Amino acid sequence: MISLIHKILRASIQEGDKIILCEIGTPQGGPVSPVLANIMLNELDHELERRGHCFVRYADDMMVFCKSRKAAERTLCHIKPYIEEKLFLKLNEQKTKICRMTDMGLKFLGFGFWKGRDGVKSRPHEKSKAKCKQRLKDITSRNRGQSLDDYRRELRAFVRGWVNYFKFSSMKRFVAEIDEWLRRRIRQIYWKQWKRINTKFKALMRLGVSKSKAWEWANTRRSYWHIANSWVLSTTLTNAVLYNLGWTCLGDVYK
């Protein structure tokens, strides 16, 4: 087992077309990384418990809770030598900070925190929200040239994974806002795929638009994004219709 761990730690890492030798630490993102972190930091858990600290740790991410800033500075000063001299690990100076739980800069496993009436609560961090929106934008790009089933399948997989991870945090407002934007992106995909005037005309007719209005909108030269928020699509490709067509938004999972 020790020999196998040595081989994993010394294995080269591929970044793009380059092969890089791993001389220190564990490969980030590898399945063995959190396992080895739990093994190495088990001693740190016992040391913090012995000193009477409240803390939470997941793999190599940790938060230690103190009553004041001075107490936090004193704790960091005492625990750093133990980590570096006893466990022979290097503390990440850039990610190590002393702050309040509700500070905007605090990010733990993708979560941020805020103070409610009944205590501190969690929510997706602003960076996690930005990454979510960017990923949704990539998935629903109208220039990908794939079938609607492919769009729906990829979107469903991402949405379910993201929402289930953050499910027990506060994000009702974010979900409502992102879903409104996401459905507009989906309507844009349909308008792009209909492409020709006759195809748009027939599609709008099938959705119940009058002949004159369908012909008028089929010939419009307004942008895809503008049309996606127009009367003709918002009243035909409604939220309920998109749901019945198999499109999954965040609010469909976060209930």
N, C-alpha and C positions, 0 to 999 in steps of 0.2 A: 504493500500500500504506500509506504514511504517512497519507494522507487518510482511508483506511478505518479505521485504528487510532484516529485522532482522533475519528471519528464514534462508534465503539464506546465509547470512554472517556467521551464527553460525553452518551451516550444516557441518558435518564431511567430510573429504576428504579421499578417498581410494587411496593408493599408493601400487600397487602390492597386497599383501595379508594383508596389515596393514591398519587399520582405524586410522586416525589422526584427533584430534580435532582442529578446526580452531579458534584460539583465537584472531588473529589480521589480518587485511587486507582482501582482497577479493581473492577467489580461482582463481589462474592463469589459463587462458584458458577457463574459464566459460563464457557463453554468457552475464552474468550480469556485468562482470568486466569492459568492456569498457563503458557501460552505466553509471555505478556509477562513473567511472573516469571522464566522461564528466560532470556529475552533480557537483561533488566536485570541479573540476578544472575550472569550468566556472567563478568562482570568481577570480581565478588567471589570466585568460584571460583578464578580465576587469582591473585588477590591472596593468598588463603589458602594456595594451593600455593606461591607464592613465599616466603611466610613460614614454610613448613614445617609447617603445621598439618594434623592429621588431622580430617576432617569428613565429614558426609553431608548432602545437601540434596535435597529433593523440592519443586519449585516454590518457594514462599516459606517453606517450613518447613526449618529447618536445625539441626543439632547440631554443635558444635565440641568435640573431645575434648582435654582437657589432663591433665597428670600430677598436678596439685594444685589446691586451691582458689585459692591465690595466683596460680598461673599462669593460671587461668581468669579471675580478676578483671583481671589485667594484659592478657590477650587481649581481653576485652570493652572495656576502657578504650581500647585502641588501634584496635580494628576499628570501634567506633561512629562516630568522626569520619569514617572512610572511607565508611561507608554513608550518612551524613547529609550530609556536605559534598562528597564526590566523586561519589556516585551520586544525590544529592538524594532519597533515600528516608528514610522515618521508621521507626525501630525501635520495635516494639511493646513498650513497657515492661512491660505486664502479663504478657505471655507469655514475656518474656525472663527467664531465671533461671539461677542457677549451682547445680548440685546433682550428686549422684552418679547414675550410670546406674541404680542399683537403687532409688532413692527412689520412694516410692509416688506422689508428686505429678508425676513425670515422665511425660509423654504425648507420643508422637511418631507421627503418622499413625494414631492409634487404638491404638497398641501401648504396653504397659508392659514393664519388663525386670526380670529376676531373675538371681541368680548361682547357677549350678549347679556341679557338680564339674569340668566341662570348659569353664568360662567363662560369660560372660553370655549369657542366652537371652531370647527375646521371648515375650510372651503378650498376649492381648487386655487392654487396660486396664480397670480396674473401671468406668469410665464407659461404655466400649464394651459391656461385658457388660450393664450396666443398660439401655442403649439397645436392645440386642438383645432382652432380656426384655420390655421395654415394647412393642416392635414386634410380637413374637410374641403378646403379650396383646391388642393391637389387632386383629391378623389373626384370632385365634381367639375373638373376642368372640361370645358366644352370642346377642347381641341385634341382629346385623347383618341377619338375615332374608334370607340368600342361600343358594344351593344348595351341596351338599357339594362339587361339582366346582369351584365358585368358590373355596371355602375352600382346597381342595387346590392349585389352580393358584397362588393368591397366596402360600400358604405355601411351596410348592416353589421359586418364584422367589426369595423372600427368603432362604430357608435356603441355597440353592446359592450365591447371591451372597456372603452373609456368611461362610460356611465357606471358600469358595475364596479370599477376601481374607486370612483369618487362618490358612489351612491349614497353613503351615509353622511356626506358633508352638505353644507348649505350652498345650493347653486340654482335655486328656482328661477331667479331673475336672469342669470346667465343662460340657462337652458331656453327660456322663453325668447330671449333676444337672438340667440344663435340659430334657433329653429326657424324664426321668421326670415333670417338671412339665408339659411340653408334651403328652405323651400323655394325662395326666389332663384337660387342657383339651379335647383332641379327644373323649374319651369323654363329656365334659360336653355337647359340641355334639350328639352323637347322642341323648343323653337328653332334651335340650331339644327337638330336632326330632321325636322320637317323640310327645311332648306328651300325647296322650290315653292313658287306661288300657288300652283295647283295643289300641292301636297298640304300646304298650310290651310288653304281654303277648305279642302275636304275634311281635314282633321278638326277644324273649328266647327264645321257643320255637324260632324259626329258628336261633338261636345255640346251641341244645342244652341249654337250661335246662329242668328238669323242670316239668311243668304246675303243680304246687302252688307251687313256688318262684317261677316266672314270675309267677303271679297275686299272690303275696305281695309281690314287689318292685314289680310294676306299680302296686300300690295304696299304696306307701309315700309318706309326706309329708315325707321328709327332703329336704334341699336338693340342688340340682343338683351342687354341688361335692362334697358328702359322697358322693352316689351314684357320682360319677365315680371315686372311690377305693375303692369297695365291692367285696366279693367277686364280686357278680353281673356287674359289667362288667370287672373286672380278669382274670377267668378266661374270659371269652367274647370281649371285644374285646381280645385279647392284643396284644403288640407285633408278632408275626408277622402276625396278622389285619389290623391297621391298615396294616402295610407292604403286604400283598397288596391292600388296598383303595385303595392309591395315596397314602397319607399319607407325607410326607417329613419326617424329623426330622434334627437336626444330625449324629447318629451315623451316619446312612445315607450321608452325604457325606464326613464326616471319618473316614477309615479308615486 
